[in-house]
């Protein structure tokens, strides 16, 4: 038997101008007390996974704004997280049009792999990267954004040049 949602019950009661009973409020508070720690744990786990990667990771919303990132991206751009969040992700690439094209491709094909780009550090130097990205969706299968990784290929490029 499915347990009745106390919040829904409180909303229904408010619509009928009845007030929730003390027991219902206590039950709602108890349920909330169990959910909140689980949510904090899930958020900490997600943050830990993002920060574990040595490659820059970022989440981009459908409008091309950075929603989240890891410390590796901060290091590669030289820009603090707080200044990156909410900005157009393409401005950190030497070729913003190619970066935008990569995202358009992701939204059309659900993913891109090994898209060659260069990220510009605030001090002016650049880092060649392979951009790999995939759309992420909500529980109703609606696209919520793009999850991307930028693999630094500086050493690979140096080895390639040394062989020439």
N, CA, C and O of each residue as an XYZ file, in Angstrom:
656
protein
N       0.840     -1.179      0.000
C       0.000      0.000      0.000
C       0.889      1.247      0.000
O       1.843      1.341      0.772
N       0.566      2.191     -0.866
C       1.366      3.402     -1.020
C       1.045      4.395      0.089
O      -0.119      4.656      0.391
N       2.088      4.940      0.686
C       1.924      5.922      1.753
C       1.472      7.258      1.168
O       2.003      7.694      0.147
N       0.508      7.904      1.795
C      -0.010      9.180      1.322
C       1.017     10.286      1.554
O       1.640     10.354      2.614
N       1.186     11.149      0.553
C       2.119     12.255      0.626
C       1.548     13.330      1.550
O       0.517     13.921      1.227
N       2.196     13.603      2.705
C       1.651     14.591      3.644
C       1.626     16.011      3.073
O       0.731     16.790      3.401
N       2.594     16.353      2.228
C       2.601     17.686      1.633
C       1.395     17.865      0.718
O       0.742     18.908      0.741
N       1.101     16.849     -0.085
C      -0.063     16.917     -0.964
C      -1.334     17.039     -0.139
O      -2.236     17.807     -0.475
N      -1.396     16.285      0.929
C      -2.569     16.326      1.802
C      -2.743     17.728      2.393
O      -3.862     18.231      2.497
N      -1.612     18.358      2.783
C      -1.687     19.711      3.343
C      -2.169     20.699      2.283
O      -2.941     21.607      2.590
N      -1.718     20.530      1.034
C      -2.164     21.424     -0.037
C      -3.654     21.286     -0.283
O      -4.364     22.278     -0.447
N      -4.120     20.044     -0.307
C      -5.552     19.797     -0.515
C      -6.353     20.427      0.618
O      -7.395     21.039      0.383
N      -5.866     20.278      1.838
C      -6.572     20.863      2.973
C      -6.595     22.383      2.867
O      -7.604     23.012      3.189
N      -5.483     22.982      2.415
C      -5.462     24.439      2.254
C      -6.468     24.892      1.212
O      -7.085     25.947      1.360
N      -6.638     24.100      0.154
C      -7.608     24.458     -0.882
C      -9.037     24.398     -0.351
O      -9.906     25.137     -0.813
N      -9.275     23.531      0.608
C     -10.621     23.411      1.184
C     -10.738     24.228      2.458
O     -11.698     24.078      3.214
N      -9.765     25.085      2.695
C      -9.671     26.006      3.830
C      -9.616     25.308      5.190
O      -9.903     25.930      6.213
N      -9.256     24.039      5.211
C      -9.014     23.352      6.475
C      -7.523     23.475      6.787
O      -6.706     23.613      5.877
N      -7.180     23.427      8.032
C      -5.780     23.512      8.426
C      -5.274     22.127      8.783
O      -6.016     21.316      9.336
N      -4.002     21.848      8.466
C      -3.468     20.534      8.804
C      -3.440     20.332     10.317
O      -3.282     21.269     11.099
N      -3.599     19.098     10.679
C      -3.550     18.761     12.100
C      -2.099     18.686     12.559
O      -1.184     18.505     11.755
N      -1.912     18.828     13.849
C      -0.580     18.799     14.438
C       0.153     17.507     14.067
O       1.344     17.531     13.759
N      -0.559     16.389     14.098
C       0.060     15.102     13.777
C       0.549     15.072     12.332
O       1.599     14.498     12.042
N      -0.209     15.689     11.427
C       0.192     15.718     10.019
C       1.433     16.577      9.826
O       2.319     16.232      9.045
N       1.493     17.700     10.542
C       2.677     18.548     10.463
C       3.903     17.836     11.027
O       4.997     17.951     10.475
N       3.726     17.110     12.110
C       4.833     16.369     12.700
C       5.317     15.272     11.747
O       6.521     15.047     11.618
N       4.381     14.592     11.083
C       4.742     13.544     10.128
C       5.514     14.145      8.951
O       6.506     13.576      8.496
N       5.047     15.306      8.461
C       5.738     15.977      7.357
C       7.153     16.363      7.791
O       8.106     16.153      7.040
N       7.300     16.914      8.969
C       8.613     17.324      9.479
C       9.537     16.114      9.630
O      10.730     16.199      9.338
N       8.988     15.006     10.079
C       9.781     13.782     10.238
C      10.266     13.278      8.877
O      11.429     12.904      8.731
N       9.366     13.268      7.871
C       9.754     12.854      6.523
C      10.825     13.787      5.966
O      11.794     13.330      5.360
N      10.655     15.078      6.166
C      11.619     16.069      5.694
C      12.975     15.839      6.358
O      14.018     15.985      5.722
N      12.952     15.486      7.616
C      14.178     15.228      8.364
C      14.955     14.042      7.814
O      16.177     13.990      7.954
N      14.274     13.094      7.194
C      14.952     11.945      6.584
C      15.454     12.276      5.175
O      16.497     11.773      4.757
N      14.733     13.098      4.459
C      15.076     13.412      3.078
C      16.244     14.381      2.989
O      17.127     14.205      2.149
N      16.264     15.387      3.830
C      17.298     16.416      3.745
C      18.715     15.859      3.887
O      19.574     16.221      3.084
N      19.004     14.995      4.871
C      20.366     14.441      4.948
C      20.718     13.594      3.717
O      21.862     13.611      3.262
N      19.752     12.865      3.185
C      20.006     12.058      1.987
C      20.326     12.951      0.796
O      21.194     12.624     -0.013
N      19.635     14.067      0.689
C      19.891     15.017     -0.388
C      21.287     15.622     -0.251
O      22.018     15.739     -1.235
N      21.646     15.999      0.957
C      22.994     16.558      1.182
C      24.075     15.531      0.834
O      25.103     15.881      0.255
N      23.843     14.274      1.185
C      24.795     13.211      0.875
C      24.916     13.025     -0.642
O      26.023     12.868     -1.157
N      23.801     13.040     -1.350
C      23.814     12.894     -2.812
C      24.551     14.066     -3.461
O      25.309     13.870     -4.411
N      24.334     15.276     -2.957
C      25.024     16.453     -3.502
C      26.523     16.370     -3.241
O      27.323     16.715     -4.111
N      26.905     15.923     -2.070
C      28.331     15.785     -1.743
C      28.977     14.716     -2.627
O      30.118     14.869     -3.062
N      28.243     13.641     -2.889
C      28.745     12.572     -3.749
C      28.954     13.089     -5.175
O      29.978     12.806     -5.796
N      27.996     13.835     -5.684
C      28.093     14.408     -7.029
C      29.290     15.355     -7.119
O      30.043     15.305     -8.092
N      29.471     16.208     -6.128
C      30.592     17.147     -6.111
C      31.906     16.380     -6.072
O      32.858     16.743     -6.763
N      31.964     15.320     -5.267
C      33.167     14.502     -5.154
C      33.523     13.871     -6.503
O      34.692     13.843     -6.890
N      32.522     13.371     -7.210
C      32.773     12.782     -8.521
C      33.314     13.819     -9.498
O      34.250     13.540    -10.248
N      32.726     15.018     -9.493
C      33.198     16.084    -10.384
C      34.656     16.433    -10.080
O      35.461     16.585    -10.998
N      34.993     16.560     -8.806
C      36.332     17.001     -8.419
C      37.383     15.905     -8.548
O      38.577     16.202     -8.568
N      36.963     14.649     -8.635
C      37.904     13.539     -8.771
C      38.599     13.557    -10.120
O      39.739     13.110    -10.240
N      37.924     14.068    -11.127
C      38.481     14.065    -12.479
C      39.641     15.038    -12.612
O      39.561     16.181    -12.161
N      40.716     14.577    -13.235
C      41.839     15.452    -13.543
C      41.537     16.304    -14.769
O      42.143     17.358    -14.965
N      40.602     15.847    -15.591
C      40.181     16.611    -16.766
C      39.156     17.659    -16.358
O      38.347     17.423    -15.462
N      39.187     18.821    -17.015
C      38.136     19.808    -16.767
C      36.768     19.239    -17.136
O      36.592     18.671    -18.214
N      35.812     19.397    -16.237
C      34.437     18.968    -16.465
C      33.531     20.176    -16.316
O      33.775     21.048    -15.483
N      32.484     20.223    -17.129
C      31.523     21.296    -16.973
C      30.154     20.838    -17.406
O      29.998     19.962    -18.257
N      29.165     21.462    -16.788
C      27.774     21.242    -17.151
C      27.294     22.544    -17.786
O      27.456     23.626    -17.223
N      26.704     22.413    -18.966
C      26.269     23.570    -19.744
C      24.764     23.476    -19.910
O      24.246     22.420    -20.273
N      24.052     24.571    -19.648
C      22.602     24.532    -19.828
C      22.269     24.658    -21.320
O      23.155     24.963    -22.119
N      21.006     24.429    -21.710
C      20.655     24.480    -23.138
C      20.912     25.843    -23.803
O      20.959     25.924    -25.030
N      21.076     26.901    -23.017
C      21.378     28.222    -23.568
C      22.883     28.486    -23.677
O      23.297     29.569    -24.092
N      23.698     27.495    -23.304
C      25.143     27.634    -23.419
C      25.834     28.256    -22.215
O      27.004     28.629    -22.296
N      25.122     28.370    -21.100
C      25.707     28.949    -19.881
C      26.265     27.833    -18.995
O      25.698     26.743    -18.909
N      27.374     28.129    -18.350
C      27.997     27.156    -17.448
C      27.166     27.061    -16.168
O      26.908     28.065    -15.504
N      26.754     25.844    -15.835
C      25.966     25.614    -14.628
C      26.795     25.047    -13.488
O      26.519     25.311    -12.318
N      27.811     24.268    -13.832
C      28.686     23.683    -12.821
C      30.003     23.330    -13.493
O      30.073     23.207    -14.716
N      31.041     23.168    -12.694
C      32.371     22.863    -13.208
C      33.223     22.321    -12.084
O      32.841     22.376    -10.915
N      34.382     21.796    -12.446
C      35.295     21.320    -11.411
C      36.538     22.210    -11.339
O      36.723     23.128    -12.137
N      37.372     21.904    -10.362
C      38.570     22.718    -10.124
C      39.546     22.656    -11.296
O      40.299     23.603    -11.522
N      39.542     21.555    -12.042
C      40.446     21.438    -13.190
C      40.132     22.492    -14.251
O      41.043     22.987    -14.915
N      38.857     22.841    -14.418
C      38.504     23.897    -15.375
C      38.937     25.261    -14.842
O      39.407     26.110    -15.599
N      38.777     25.465    -13.541
C      39.261     26.720    -12.944
C      40.752     26.886    -13.223
O      41.208     27.965    -13.604
N      41.499     25.807    -13.029
C      42.955     25.856    -13.221
C      43.294     26.120    -14.689
O      44.190     26.910    -14.987
N      42.579     25.458    -15.610
C      42.902     25.604    -17.027
C      42.571     27.002    -17.557
O      43.237     27.489    -18.471
N      41.553     27.647    -16.994
C      41.178     28.992    -17.448
C      41.800     30.100    -16.598
O      41.913     31.242    -17.044
N      42.206     29.754    -15.357
C      42.722     30.761    -14.440
C      41.624     31.635    -13.861
O      41.899     32.703    -13.315
N      40.382     31.185    -13.977
C      39.233     31.975    -13.524
C      38.506     31.222    -12.419
O      38.215     30.036    -12.575
N      38.204     31.888    -11.303
C      37.503     31.226    -10.195
C      36.098     30.760    -10.593
O      35.426     31.368    -11.426
N      35.697     29.688     -9.980
C      34.384     29.062    -10.189
C      33.248     30.075    -10.170
O      32.382     30.063    -11.045
N      33.252     30.949     -9.172
C      32.163     31.916     -9.013
C      32.028     32.829    -10.230
O      30.931     33.283    -10.555
N      33.148     33.093    -10.897
C      33.124     33.953    -12.083
C      32.761     33.183    -13.355
O      32.316     33.778    -14.336
N      32.950     31.870    -13.337
C      32.621     31.047    -14.500
C      31.134     30.676    -14.543
O      30.528     30.645    -15.614
N      30.560     30.400    -13.384
C      29.148     29.987    -13.310
C      28.257     31.065    -13.923
O      28.366     32.248    -13.600
N      27.376     30.624    -14.813
C      26.402     31.532    -15.420
C      26.897     32.268    -16.654
O      26.151     33.040    -17.255
N      28.165     32.035    -17.044
C      28.695     32.722    -18.223
C      28.603     31.815    -19.444
O      28.455     30.599    -19.320
N      28.693     32.416    -20.617
C      28.668     31.692    -21.881
C      29.958     30.883    -21.989
O      31.052     31.447    -21.975
N      29.830     29.573    -22.095
C      31.019     28.719    -22.063
C      31.933     28.951    -23.271
O      33.135     28.707    -23.175
N      31.398     29.412    -24.394
C      32.212     29.540    -25.609
C      33.301     30.607    -25.489
O      34.301     30.552    -26.204
N      33.115     31.570    -24.596
C      34.094     32.659    -24.495
C      35.451     32.221    -23.956
O      36.409     32.991    -24.004
N      35.546     30.999    -23.447
C      36.805     30.518    -22.886
C      37.608     29.701    -23.898
O      38.651     29.139    -23.563
N      37.118     29.639    -25.131
C      37.793     28.908    -26.194
C      38.376     29.893    -27.206
O      37.840     30.985    -27.394
N      39.475     29.506    -27.856
C      40.093     30.386    -28.844
C      39.200     30.560    -30.062
O      39.279     31.576    -30.752
N      38.352     29.576    -30.328
C      37.411     29.650    -31.448
C      35.997     29.436    -30.913
O      35.479     28.321    -30.956
N      35.373     30.502    -30.408
C      34.033     30.363    -29.824
C      33.009     29.736    -30.784
O      32.125     28.999    -30.347
N      33.124     30.022    -32.065
C      32.194     29.447    -33.040
C      32.300     27.936    -33.132
O      31.286     27.250    -33.266
N      33.528     27.404    -33.061
C      33.718     25.943    -33.075
C      33.181     25.318    -31.786
O      32.598     24.235    -31.816
N      33.377     25.998    -30.664
C      32.852     25.488    -29.385
C      31.325     25.452    -29.432
O      30.705     24.494    -28.970
N      30.732     26.491    -29.985
C      29.271     26.531    -30.115
C      28.796     25.436    -31.066
O      27.783     24.788    -30.805
N      29.513     25.226    -32.160
C      29.150     24.172    -33.106
C      29.193     22.797    -32.441
O      28.364     21.934    -32.732
N      30.157     22.601    -31.554
C      30.244     21.329    -30.823
C      28.983     21.114    -29.991
O      28.431     20.014    -29.961
N      28.531     22.172    -29.313
C      27.320     22.038    -28.494
C      26.073     21.814    -29.340
O      25.193     21.041    -28.962
N      25.997     22.480    -30.468
C      24.856     22.257    -31.363
C      24.849     20.801    -31.822
O      23.798     20.165    -31.894
N      26.034     20.287    -32.131
C      26.157     18.886    -32.541
C      25.720     17.947    -31.413
O      25.046     16.948    -31.663
N      26.101     18.264    -30.182
C      25.693     17.446    -29.036
C      24.172     17.428    -28.920
O      23.573     16.368    -28.737
N      23.551     18.594    -29.026
C      22.096     18.662    -28.897
C      21.391     17.916    -30.033
O      20.301     17.380    -29.832
N      21.996     17.875    -31.222
C      21.399     17.159    -32.348
C      21.625     15.653    -32.253
O      20.704     14.866    -32.470
N      22.858     15.256    -31.926
C      23.239     13.837    -31.966
C      23.358     13.179    -30.593
O      23.702     12.000    -30.505
N      23.082     13.912    -29.536
C      23.164     13.435    -28.159
C      24.578     13.378    -27.603
O      24.758     13.263    -26.390
N      25.613     13.459    -28.489
C      26.992     13.397    -28.000
C      27.969     13.841    -29.088
O      27.647     13.811    -30.275
N      29.159     14.252    -28.669
C      30.303     14.440    -29.560
C      31.517     13.829    -28.872
O      31.583     13.734    -27.646
N      32.475     13.419    -29.698
C      33.676     12.808    -29.141
C      34.898     13.343    -29.873
O      34.910     13.462    -31.098
N      35.924     13.663    -29.093
C      37.221     14.094    -29.626
C      37.119     15.295    -30.563
O      37.709     15.300    -31.643
N      36.369     16.307    -30.144
C      36.235     17.553    -30.902
C      37.413     18.434    -30.486
O      37.494     18.853    -29.331
N      38.329     18.719    -31.422
C      39.554     19.474    -31.113
C      39.236     20.956    -30.914
O      38.682     21.613    -31.794
N      39.602     21.464    -29.735
C      39.419     22.874    -29.387
C      40.632     23.332    -28.580
O      41.479     22.521    -28.205
N      40.708     24.628    -28.317
C      41.743     25.159    -27.423
C      41.086     26.071    -26.402
O      40.281     26.937    -26.743
N      41.445     25.861    -25.144
C      40.935     26.699    -24.055
C      41.965     27.787    -23.771
O      43.166     27.525    -23.700
N      41.473     29.005    -23.610
C      42.351     30.152    -23.346
C      42.391     30.431    -21.841
O      41.350     30.568    -21.199
N      43.595     30.513    -21.293
C      43.809     30.910    -19.900
C      43.710     32.427    -19.830
O      43.992     33.113    -20.812
N      43.314     32.952    -18.686
C      43.196     34.416    -18.554
C      44.523     35.130    -18.787
O      44.534     36.316    -19.117
N      45.645     34.424    -18.620
C      46.958     35.019    -18.874
C      47.342     34.991    -20.352
O      48.404     35.488    -20.725
N      46.488     34.415    -21.193
C      46.711     34.455    -22.628
C      47.170     33.164    -23.275
O      46.949     32.972    -24.471
N      47.804     32.267    -22.522
C      48.257     31.026    -23.159
C      47.069     30.091    -23.377
O      46.019     30.230    -22.749
N      47.263     29.148    -24.273
C      46.168     28.236    -24.618
C      46.549     26.793    -24.342
O      47.727     26.438    -24.299
N      45.520     25.966    -24.155
C      45.699     24.537    -23.939
C      44.849     23.798    -24.961
O      43.631     23.974    -25.003
N      45.497     22.956    -25.802
C      44.712     22.156    -26.740
C      43.976     21.049    -25.982
O      44.538     20.394    -25.104
N      42.714     20.861    -26.342
C      41.895     19.845    -25.673
C      41.083     19.060    -26.700
O      40.820     19.525    -27.809
N      40.703     17.869    -26.296
C      39.690     17.116    -27.023
C      38.425     17.217    -26.192
O      38.398     16.795    -25.036
N      37.397     17.765    -26.769
C      36.118     18.040    -26.113
C      35.202     16.844    -26.346
O      34.924     16.476    -27.487
N      34.741     16.248    -25.262
C      33.813     15.124    -25.304
C      32.590     15.519    -24.497
O      32.714     15.986    -23.365
N      31.408     15.334    -25.073
C      30.200     15.801    -24.384
C      29.004     14.934    -24.729
O      28.950     14.280    -25.771
N      28.046     14.955    -23.807
C      26.804     14.196    -23.977
C      25.683     14.991    -23.325
O      25.903     15.693    -22.338
N      24.482     14.878    -23.879
C      23.346     15.532    -23.237
C      22.998     14.785    -21.963
O      23.235     13.582    -21.852
N      22.431     15.507    -20.997
C      21.849     14.826    -19.838
C      20.387     15.232    -19.765
O      20.008     16.351    -20.111
N      19.582     14.288    -19.302
C      18.130     14.460    -19.312
C      17.554     14.299    -17.919
O      18.174     13.715    -17.030
N      16.350     14.833    -17.749
C      15.654     14.682    -16.481
C      14.860     13.379    -16.482
O      14.928     12.601    -17.433
N      14.118     13.152    -15.423
C      13.367     11.900    -15.279
C      12.255     11.754    -16.315
O      11.722     10.661    -16.508
N      11.906     12.852    -16.978
C      10.870     12.807    -18.020
C      11.486     12.816    -19.411
O      10.804     13.095    -20.397
N      12.784     12.510    -19.488
C      13.518     12.389    -20.743
C      13.651     13.709    -21.503
O      13.831     13.712    -22.721
N      13.563     14.814    -20.791
C      13.753     16.133    -21.407
C      15.213     16.559    -21.230
O      15.780     16.406    -20.148
N      15.810     17.090    -22.283
C      17.204     17.535    -22.223
C      17.311     18.687    -21.234
O      16.601     19.686    -21.345
N      18.204     18.535    -20.270
C      18.426     19.573    -19.251
C      19.734     20.312    -19.486
O      19.961     21.383    -18.923
N      20.600     19.732    -20.325
C      21.869     20.384    -20.591
C      22.881     19.430    -21.173
O      22.542     18.363    -21.685
N      24.132     19.838    -21.084
C      25.249     19.076    -21.642
C      26.296     18.878    -20.558
O      26.638     19.811    -19.831
N      26.794     17.666    -20.459
C      27.900     17.354    -19.563
C      29.118     17.160    -20.449
O      29.087     16.341    -21.368
N      30.193     17.900    -20.189
C      31.356     17.875    -21.070
C      32.662     17.700    -20.298
O      32.797     18.112    -19.146
N      33.609     17.074    -20.979
C      34.966     16.920    -20.464
C      35.923     17.443    -21.521
O      35.691     17.280    -22.719
N      37.002     18.072    -21.069
C      38.010     18.604    -21.983
C      39.355     17.962    -21.636
O      39.980     18.325    -20.639
N      39.792     17.020    -22.450
C      41.050     16.311    -22.202
C      42.228     17.113    -22.740
O      42.295     17.408    -23.934
N      43.147     17.462    -21.859
C      44.351     18.204    -22.239
C      45.231     17.291    -23.102
O      45.629     16.210    -22.668
N      45.528     17.739    -24.328
C      46.346     16.929    -25.231
C      47.681     17.609    -25.537
O      48.289     17.350    -26.576
N      48.129     18.468    -24.643
C      49.395     19.180    -24.837
C      50.557     18.207    -25.051
O      51.315     18.346    -26.011
N      50.695     17.234    -24.170
C      51.809     16.285    -24.262
C      51.718     15.441    -25.528
O      52.736     15.146    -26.153
N      50.534     15.060    -25.897
C      50.315     14.278    -27.115
C      50.762     15.087    -28.331
O      51.422     14.562    -29.228
N      50.395     16.375    -28.350
C      50.802     17.253    -29.464
C      52.317     17.417    -29.508
O      52.908     17.411    -30.588
N      52.954     17.564    -28.341
C      54.431     17.695    -28.305
C      55.105     16.443    -28.839
O      56.071     16.529    -29.597
N      54.605     15.289    -28.450
C      55.179     14.021    -28.932
C      54.977     13.895    -30.426
O      55.865     13.420    -31.134
N      53.850     14.302    -30.902
C      53.550     14.251    -32.333
C      54.519     15.142    -33.114
O      55.034     14.745    -34.159
N      54.761     16.348    -32.595
C      55.687     17.270    -33.250
C      57.123     16.762    -33.211
O      57.882     16.972    -34.157
N      57.500     16.095    -32.120
C      58.858     15.570    -31.983
C      59.121     14.455    -33.009
O      60.261     14.248    -33.425
N      58.082     13.756    -33.405
C      58.229     12.674    -34.380
C      58.368     13.194    -35.808
O      58.775     12.452    -36.702
N      58.035     14.455    -36.023
C      58.116     15.018    -37.382
C      59.502     15.361    -37.768
O      59.732     15.843    -38.878
